Amino acid sequence: MVKVSVLYPNGETARFDMKYYCDFHVPLARAKFGAALKGVEVDRGLAGATPGSRPAFIAIGHLYFDSVEAFQASFGPHSEALIQDIPNYTNVEPDVQISEVVMPLDLATGR
């Protein structure tokens, strides 16, 4: 399984509309990716490692796929529509990382 993380850097002038992101952009992505998308998580940055510090990222979206190829095949045809929607919820350019999930958390056992 792979995780595509879309990280939205925080900053003095960073704007992020979490309601729009969760209510419109994520459903748009789900519709575009179809069955290739296995799961979604959205994180809101709360703080950095030092007490009182700003989080490095204002938000992070995590998208799960069976493989890099499955992500690329589903993203390619819809990339323009998804990218064009970004200014509707943020003024920052996201960073993207594709990772292999090597140790998934089993919520039932905590491992």
DSSP file (Angstrom, degrees, kcal/mol; ACC not computed):
  #  RESIDUE AA STRUCTURE BP1 BP2  ACC     N-H-->O    O-->H-N    N-H-->O    O-->H-N    TCO  KAPPA ALPHA  PHI   PSI    X-CA   Y-CA   Z-CA
    1    1 A M              0   0    0      0, 0.0   100,-2.4     0, 0.0     2,-0.3   0.000 360.0 360.0 360.0 143.4    0.0    0.0    0.0
    2    2 A V  E     -AB  65 100A   0     63,-2.9    63,-2.3    98,-0.2     2,-0.5  -0.906 360.0-148.2-120.1 152.2    1.2    3.5   -0.7
    3    3 A K  E     -AB  64  99A   0     96,-2.9    96,-2.8    -2,-0.3     2,-0.7  -0.977   3.4-156.3-119.2 125.5    0.2    6.8    0.9
    4    4 A V  E     -AB  63  98A   0     59,-3.4    59,-2.4    -2,-0.5     2,-0.5  -0.905  15.6-163.7 -99.6 113.1    0.2   10.0   -1.1
    5    5 A S  E     -AB  62  97A   0     92,-3.2    92,-2.4    -2,-0.7     2,-0.7  -0.867   8.7-163.0-102.5 127.4    0.6   12.9    1.4
    6    6 A V  E     -AB  61  96A   0     55,-3.2    55,-2.4    -2,-0.5     2,-0.5  -0.935  15.2-163.7-110.2 108.8   -0.3   16.4    0.3
    7    7 A L  E     -AB  60  95A   0     88,-3.1    88,-3.0    -2,-0.7    53,-0.2  -0.820  10.7-157.4-104.2 127.9    1.4   18.8    2.7
    8    8 A Y  E     -A   59   0A   0     51,-2.7    50,-2.5    -2,-0.5    51,-1.0  -0.880  22.5-133.7-106.8 102.7    0.3   22.4    3.0
    9    9 A P  E     -A   57   0A   0      0, 0.0    48,-0.3     0, 0.0     2,-0.2  -0.198  16.6-130.5 -59.4 143.3    3.2   24.5    4.5
   10   10 A N        +     0   0    0     46,-2.6     2,-0.3    45,-0.1     3,-0.1  -0.555  37.5 149.0 -89.8 157.4    2.3   26.9    7.2
   11   11 A G    >   -     0   0    0     -2,-0.2     3,-1.2     3,-0.1    81,-0.0  -0.972  59.7 -80.0-174.5 172.9    3.4   30.6    7.3
   12   12 A E  T 3  S+     0   0    0     -2,-0.3    -1,-0.1     1,-0.3    -2,-0.0   0.853 129.5  30.0 -53.5 -39.8    2.5   34.1    8.3
   13   13 A T  T 3  S+     0   0    0     -3,-0.1    -1,-0.3     2,-0.1     2,-0.1   0.280  87.7 134.1-107.5  10.1    0.1   34.6    5.4
   14   14 A A    <   -     0   0    0     -3,-1.2     2,-0.4    76,-0.1    -3,-0.1  -0.387  33.9-168.6 -65.7 134.4   -1.0   31.0    4.8
   15   15 A R        +     0   0    0     -2,-0.1    76,-1.2    -5,-0.0    77,-0.4  -0.980  10.2 172.3-123.6 136.7   -4.7   30.6    4.3
   16   16 A F  B     -D   90   0B   0     -2,-0.4     2,-1.1    74,-0.2    74,-0.2  -0.924  21.7-153.9-148.4 121.0   -6.5   27.2    4.4
   17   17 A D     >  -     0   0    0     72,-2.9     4,-2.4    -2,-0.3     5,-0.2  -0.776  13.7-177.6 -95.8  93.4  -10.3   26.7    4.3
   18   18 A M  H  > S+     0   0    0     -2,-1.1     4,-2.8     1,-0.2     5,-0.3   0.864  79.9  55.4 -62.2 -38.1  -10.7   23.3    6.0
   19   19 A K  H  > S+     0   0    0      2,-0.2     4,-2.8     1,-0.2     5,-0.3   0.941 110.9  44.0 -61.6 -47.5  -14.5   23.3    5.5
   20   20 A Y  H  >>S+     0   0    0      2,-0.2     4,-2.7     1,-0.2     5,-1.7   0.930 113.9  51.7 -61.6 -44.6  -14.1   23.7    1.7
   21   21 A Y  I  <>S+     0   0    0     -4,-2.4     5,-2.9     3,-0.2    -2,-0.2   0.931 118.0  36.3 -58.5 -48.3  -11.3   21.1    1.6
   22   22 A C  I  <5S+     0   0    0     -4,-2.8    -1,-0.2     3,-0.2    -2,-0.2   0.851 123.8  41.4 -75.1 -35.7  -13.3   18.5    3.5
   23   23 A D  I  <5S+     0   0    0     -4,-2.8    -2,-0.2    -5,-0.3    -3,-0.2   0.733 134.9   7.2 -87.8 -23.1  -16.7   19.3    2.0
   24   24 A F  I  X5S+     0   0    0     -4,-2.7     4,-2.1    -5,-0.3    -3,-0.2   0.718 124.4  47.1-124.8 -52.6  -15.7   19.8   -1.6
   25   25 A H  I  ><S+     0   0    0     -5,-1.7     4,-2.6     2,-0.2     5,-0.2   0.932 113.3  47.1 -67.3 -45.5  -12.1   19.1   -2.6
   26   26 A V  H  ><S+     0   0    0     -5,-2.9     4,-2.7    -6,-0.2    -1,-0.2   0.934 113.9  47.8 -63.2 -45.4  -11.9   15.7   -0.9
   27   27 A P  H  > S+     0   0    0      0, 0.0     4,-2.4     0, 0.0    -1,-0.2   0.880 110.9  53.2 -61.4 -34.7  -15.2   14.5   -2.3
   28   28 A L  H  X S+     0   0    0     -4,-2.1     4,-2.4     2,-0.2    -2,-0.2   0.939 110.3  46.8 -62.0 -46.3  -14.0   15.7   -5.7
   29   29 A A  H  X S+     0   0    0     -4,-2.6     4,-3.0     1,-0.2     5,-0.3   0.914 110.8  52.3 -62.0 -43.0  -10.8   13.7   -5.4
   30   30 A R  H  X S+     0   0    0     -4,-2.7     4,-1.9     1,-0.2    -1,-0.2   0.921 111.1  47.1 -58.7 -44.0  -12.8   10.6   -4.3
   31   31 A A  H  < S+     0   0    0     -4,-2.4    -1,-0.2     1,-0.2    -2,-0.2   0.905 115.4  45.3 -65.4 -41.0  -15.0   10.9   -7.3
   32   32 A K  H  < S+     0   0    0     -4,-2.4    -2,-0.2     1,-0.2    -1,-0.2   0.907 116.2  44.1 -70.6 -42.0  -12.1   11.4   -9.7
   33   33 A F  H >< S+     0   0    0     -4,-3.0     3,-1.4    -5,-0.2     4,-0.2   0.764  87.2 176.2 -77.5 -24.8   -9.9    8.6   -8.3
   34   34 A G  G ><  -     0   0    0     -4,-1.9     3,-1.5    -5,-0.3    -1,-0.2  -0.218  63.1  -9.2  59.1-141.9  -12.8    6.1   -8.0
   35   35 A A  G 3  S+     0   0    0      1,-0.3    -1,-0.2    -4,-0.1    -2,-0.1   0.645 124.1  74.2 -67.4 -15.5  -12.1    2.6   -6.9
   36   36 A A  G <  S+     0   0    0     -3,-1.4     2,-0.5    34,-0.1    30,-0.5   0.816  80.8  82.5 -66.4 -28.7   -8.3    3.2   -7.0
   37   37 A L    <   +     0   0    0     -3,-1.5    28,-0.2    -7,-0.2     3,-0.1  -0.675  56.0 179.6 -81.1 121.1   -8.6    5.3   -3.9
   38   38 A K        -     0   0    0     26,-3.4     2,-0.3    -2,-0.5    27,-0.2   0.661  60.7 -17.3 -97.4 -19.6   -8.6    3.0   -0.8
   39   39 A G  E     -C   64   0A   0     25,-0.9    25,-2.6     2,-0.0     2,-0.3  -0.955  51.8-145.2-178.0 161.1   -8.8    5.6    2.0
   40   40 A V  E     -C   63   0A   0     -2,-0.3     2,-0.3    23,-0.2    23,-0.2  -0.995  10.5-178.7-139.5 141.9   -8.4    9.3    2.9
   41   41 A E  E     -C   62   0A   0     21,-2.2    21,-3.1    -2,-0.3     2,-0.4  -0.988   9.2-159.9-135.2 146.1   -7.3   11.1    6.1
   42   42 A V  E     -C   61   0A   0     -2,-0.3     2,-0.4    19,-0.2    19,-0.2  -0.997   6.8-164.8-128.0 129.7   -7.1   14.8    6.7
   43   43 A D  E     -C   60   0A   0     17,-3.1    17,-2.1    -2,-0.4     2,-0.5  -0.912   9.1-152.0-112.9 139.3   -5.0   16.4    9.4
   44   44 A R  E     -C   59   0A   0     -2,-0.4    15,-0.3    15,-0.2     2,-0.2  -0.957  27.6-121.6-106.3 124.0   -5.2   19.9   10.7
   45   45 A G        +     0   0    0     13,-1.6     3,-0.1    -2,-0.5    13,-0.0  -0.441  35.8 170.7 -65.5 132.7   -1.9   21.2   12.1
   46   46 A L        -     0   0    0      1,-0.4     2,-0.3    -2,-0.2    -1,-0.2   0.763  56.0 -21.4-110.6 -41.9   -2.1   22.3   15.7
   47   47 A A        -     0   0    0      7,-0.2    -1,-0.4    10,-0.1     9,-0.3  -0.984  55.8-111.8-163.7 163.3    1.4   23.0   16.9
   48   48 A G        -     0   0    0      5,-1.5     5,-0.2     2,-0.4     4,-0.2  -0.238  51.1 -86.3 -89.5-172.6    5.1   22.3   16.3
   49   49 A A  S    S+     0   0    0      5,-0.2     3,-0.0    -2,-0.1    -1,-0.0   0.813 111.1  71.1 -68.8 -31.0    7.4   20.3   18.6
   50   50 A T  S >  S-     0   0    0      4,-0.1     3,-2.5     1,-0.1    -2,-0.4  -0.729 101.2 -99.4 -88.8 133.0    8.2   23.3   20.8
   51   51 A P  T 3  S+     0   0    0      0, 0.0     3,-0.1     0, 0.0    -1,-0.1  -0.236 108.6  13.4 -51.7 131.6    5.4   24.5   23.1
   52   52 A G  T 3  S+     0   0    0      1,-0.3     2,-0.2    -4,-0.2    -3,-0.1   0.403  97.5 131.2  82.6  -1.6    3.7   27.5   21.6
   53   53 A S    <   -     0   0    0     -3,-2.5    -5,-1.5    -5,-0.2    -1,-0.3  -0.503  62.2-106.7 -86.0 155.7    5.3   27.0   18.2
   54   54 A R        -     0   0    0     -7,-0.2    -7,-0.2    -2,-0.2    -5,-0.2  -0.497  38.9-104.3 -75.9 143.9    3.4   27.1   14.9
   55   55 A P        -     0   0    0      0, 0.0    -7,-0.2     0, 0.0   -45,-0.1  -0.400  21.4-128.9 -66.1 147.1    2.8   23.7   13.1
   56   56 A A  S    S+     0   0    0     -9,-0.3   -46,-2.6     1,-0.1     2,-0.4   0.827  96.8  39.0 -64.6 -31.2    5.1   23.2   10.1
   57   57 A F  E     -A    9   0A   0    -48,-0.3    -1,-0.1   -10,-0.1     3,-0.1  -0.977  65.0-154.9-125.9 133.8    2.0   22.4    8.0
   58   58 A I  E    S-     0   0A   0    -50,-2.5   -13,-1.6    -2,-0.4     2,-0.3   0.807  84.8  -7.7 -73.2 -30.2   -1.4   24.0    8.2
   59   59 A A  E     -AC   8  44A   0    -51,-1.0   -51,-2.7   -15,-0.3     2,-0.4  -0.979  59.2-157.1-160.4 156.3   -3.0   20.8    6.9
   60   60 A I  E     -AC   7  43A   0    -17,-2.1   -17,-3.1    -2,-0.3     2,-0.4  -0.986   6.1-158.4-140.5 130.4   -2.1   17.5    5.4
   61   61 A G  E     -AC   6  42A   0    -55,-2.4   -55,-3.2    -2,-0.4     2,-0.5  -0.921   8.3-161.4-105.8 134.5   -4.2   15.2    3.2
   62   62 A H  E     -AC   5  41A   0    -21,-3.1   -21,-2.2    -2,-0.4     2,-0.4  -0.972   6.0-173.0-119.0 127.0   -3.3   11.5    3.0
   63   63 A L  E     -AC   4  40A   0    -59,-2.4   -59,-3.4    -2,-0.5     2,-0.4  -0.971  12.0-147.7-121.2 132.2   -4.6    9.4    0.1
   64   64 A Y  E     +AC   3  39A   0    -25,-2.6   -26,-3.4    -2,-0.4   -25,-0.9  -0.857  21.5 166.6-109.2 134.6   -4.2    5.6    0.1
   65   65 A F  E     -A    2   0A   0    -63,-2.3   -63,-2.9    -2,-0.4   -28,-0.1  -0.912  44.9-116.7-137.1 161.2   -3.7    3.5   -3.0
   66   66 A D  S    S-     0   0    0    -30,-0.5     2,-0.3    -2,-0.3     3,-0.1   0.821  93.7  -7.5 -68.9 -30.6   -2.6   -0.1   -3.7
   67   67 A S     >  -     0   0    0    -66,-0.1     4,-1.9     1,-0.1    -1,-0.2  -0.976  68.6-103.5-158.3 165.2    0.5    1.1   -5.7
   68   68 A V  H  > S+     0   0    0     -2,-0.3     4,-2.9     1,-0.2     5,-0.2   0.901 122.2  54.4 -59.3 -41.0    2.3    4.1   -7.1
   69   69 A E  H  > S+     0   0    0      1,-0.2     4,-2.6     2,-0.2    -1,-0.2   0.885 105.0  52.1 -63.3 -39.0    1.0    3.0  -10.5
   70   70 A A  H  > S+     0   0    0      2,-0.2     4,-1.6     1,-0.2    -1,-0.2   0.908 112.2  46.8 -64.1 -41.3   -2.6    2.9   -9.3
   71   71 A F  H  X S+     0   0    0     -4,-1.9     4,-2.8     2,-0.2     5,-0.3   0.965 113.8  47.0 -62.4 -51.9   -2.2    6.5   -8.0
   72   72 A Q  H  X S+     0   0    0     -4,-2.9     4,-2.3     1,-0.2    -2,-0.2   0.881 111.3  51.0 -61.0 -39.9   -0.6    7.8  -11.2
   73   73 A A  H  < S+     0   0    0     -4,-2.6    -1,-0.2    -5,-0.2    -2,-0.2   0.857 117.0  40.0 -66.3 -34.8   -3.1    6.1  -13.4
   74   74 A S  H  < S+     0   0    0     -4,-1.6     4,-0.3    -3,-0.2    -2,-0.2   0.804 118.7  45.8 -85.5 -29.3   -6.0    7.6  -11.5
   75   75 A F  H >X S+     0   0    0     -4,-2.8     3,-1.5    -5,-0.2     4,-1.1   0.906  99.5  68.5 -78.3 -42.7   -4.5   11.0  -10.9
   76   76 A G  G >< S+     0   0    0     -4,-2.3     3,-0.9    -5,-0.3     4,-0.4   0.871 100.4  44.4 -46.7 -55.4   -3.2   11.7  -14.5
   77   77 A P  G 34 S+     0   0    0      0, 0.0    -1,-0.3     0, 0.0     4,-0.1   0.698 124.7  35.6 -67.1 -17.0   -6.5   12.1  -16.3
   78   78 A H  G <> S+     0   0    0     -3,-1.5     4,-2.1    -4,-0.3     5,-0.2   0.319  82.7 105.8-118.2   5.7   -7.9   14.3  -13.5
   79   79 A S  H <X S+     0   0    0     -4,-1.1     4,-2.8    -3,-0.9     5,-0.3   0.884  78.4  53.9 -58.7 -41.3   -4.8   16.3  -12.4
   80   80 A E  H  > S+     0   0    0     -4,-0.4     4,-2.5     1,-0.2    -1,-0.2   0.928 109.6  46.5 -61.3 -46.5   -5.9   19.5  -14.1
   81   81 A A  H  > S+     0   0    0      1,-0.2     4,-0.8     2,-0.2    -1,-0.2   0.900 116.1  45.5 -63.5 -40.9   -9.3   19.6  -12.3
   82   82 A L  H  X S+     0   0    0     -4,-2.1     4,-0.5     2,-0.2     3,-0.4   0.911 115.1  46.2 -70.6 -42.0   -7.8   18.8   -8.9
   83   83 A I  H >< S+     0   0    0     -4,-2.8     3,-1.1    -5,-0.2    -2,-0.2   0.882 108.3  56.3 -67.8 -38.6   -5.0   21.3   -9.3
   84   84 A Q  H 3< S+     0   0    0     -4,-2.5    -1,-0.2    -5,-0.3    -2,-0.2   0.736 102.2  58.2 -66.3 -21.3   -7.3   24.1  -10.5
   85   85 A D  H >< S+     0   0    0     -4,-0.8     3,-1.8    -3,-0.4     4,-0.4   0.674  81.8  87.7 -81.0 -17.2   -9.4   23.7   -7.4
   86   86 A I  G XX S+     0   0    0     -3,-1.1     3,-2.0    -4,-0.5     4,-1.8   0.875  80.9  57.0 -54.0 -46.5   -6.4   24.4   -5.0
   87   87 A P  G 34 S+     0   0    0      0, 0.0    -1,-0.3     0, 0.0    -2,-0.1   0.706  94.6  70.1 -62.0 -15.7   -6.9   28.3   -5.0
   88   88 A N  G <4 S+     0   0    0     -3,-1.8    -2,-0.2     1,-0.2     3,-0.1   0.704 116.6  18.6 -71.7 -18.6  -10.4   27.7   -3.8
   89   89 A Y  T <4 S+     0   0    0     -3,-2.0   -72,-2.9    -4,-0.4     2,-0.3   0.533 126.7  23.9-129.6 -10.9   -9.2   26.6   -0.4
   90   90 A T  B  <  -D   16   0B   0     -4,-1.8    -1,-0.3   -74,-0.2   -74,-0.2  -0.996  43.4-151.8-154.2 158.7   -5.6   27.7    0.0
   91   91 A N  S    S+     0   0    0    -76,-1.2     2,-0.3    -2,-0.3   -75,-0.1   0.210  75.8  88.9-110.7  11.3   -3.0   30.3   -1.0
   92   92 A V  S    S-     0   0    0    -77,-0.4    -2,-0.0    -6,-0.1   -82,-0.0  -0.822  78.7-119.2-110.5 151.1    0.0   28.0   -0.5
   93   93 A E        -     0   0    0     -2,-0.3     2,-0.1     1,-0.0    -2,-0.1  -0.772  35.4-131.4 -86.7 122.3    1.6   25.5   -2.9
   94   94 A P        -     0   0    0      0, 0.0     2,-0.3     0, 0.0   -86,-0.2  -0.357   7.0-137.1 -75.2 153.5    1.4   22.0   -1.5
   95   95 A D  E     -B    7   0A   0    -88,-3.0   -88,-3.1    -2,-0.1     2,-0.4  -0.826  19.3-150.4-100.1 147.9    4.3   19.6   -1.3
   96   96 A V  E     +B    6   0A   0     -2,-0.3     2,-0.4   -90,-0.2   -90,-0.2  -0.973  15.1 180.0-124.7 135.2    3.6   16.0   -2.3
   97   97 A Q  E     -B    5   0A   0    -92,-2.4   -92,-3.2    -2,-0.4     2,-0.5  -1.000  14.3-154.8-132.3 134.4    5.3   12.8   -1.0
   98   98 A I  E     +B    4   0A   0     -2,-0.4     2,-0.3   -94,-0.2   -94,-0.2  -0.941  24.1 179.0-106.9 124.0    4.5    9.3   -2.0
   99   99 A S  E     -B    3   0A   0    -96,-2.8   -96,-2.9    -2,-0.5     2,-0.5  -0.891  30.7-122.5-125.6 152.1    5.4    6.7    0.7
  100  100 A E  E     -B    2   0A   0     -2,-0.3     2,-0.9   -98,-0.2   -98,-0.2  -0.827  27.9-130.7 -88.4 130.1    5.2    3.0    1.1
  101  101 A V        +     0   0    0   -100,-2.4    -1,-0.0    -2,-0.5    -2,-0.0  -0.735  36.3 167.4 -81.5 108.9    3.2    2.1    4.2
  102  102 A V  S    S+     0   0    0     -2,-0.9    -1,-0.2     1,-0.2  -100,-0.0   0.641  70.4  26.2-100.3 -17.4    5.5   -0.4    5.9
  103  103 A M  S    S-     0   0    0      2,-0.0    -1,-0.2     0, 0.0     2,-0.0  -0.612  74.9-165.8-146.9  82.0    3.8   -0.6    9.3
  104  104 A P        -     0   0    0      0, 0.0     2,-0.5     0, 0.0    -3,-0.0  -0.369  27.1-112.9 -68.7 148.9    0.1    0.1    9.3
  105  105 A L        -     0   0    0     -2,-0.0     2,-0.8     5,-0.0     3,-0.1  -0.711  19.4-151.3 -83.7 125.9   -1.5    0.7   12.6
  106  106 A D    >>> -     0   0    0     -2,-0.5     4,-3.0     1,-0.2     5,-0.8  -0.870   5.1-162.4 -95.4 105.6   -4.0   -1.9   13.6
  107  107 A L  T 345S+     0   0    0     -2,-0.8    -1,-0.2     1,-0.2    -2,-0.0   0.770  86.0  59.9 -63.1 -26.2   -6.5    0.0   15.8
  108  108 A A  T 345S+     0   0    0      1,-0.2    -1,-0.2    -3,-0.1    -2,-0.0   0.880 122.4  20.8 -69.9 -37.0   -7.8   -3.2   17.3
  109  109 A T  T <45S-     0   0    0     -3,-0.7    -2,-0.2     0, 0.0    -1,-0.2   0.596  98.5-124.6-107.0 -14.5   -4.5   -4.2   18.7
  110  110 A G  T  <5       0   0    0     -4,-3.0    -3,-0.2     1,-0.0    -2,-0.0   0.618 360.0 360.0  78.2  11.3   -2.6   -0.9   18.8
  111  111 A R      <       0   0    0     -5,-0.8    -4,-0.1    -7,-0.0    -1,-0.0   0.364 360.0 360.0-121.3 360.0    0.2   -2.3   16.8
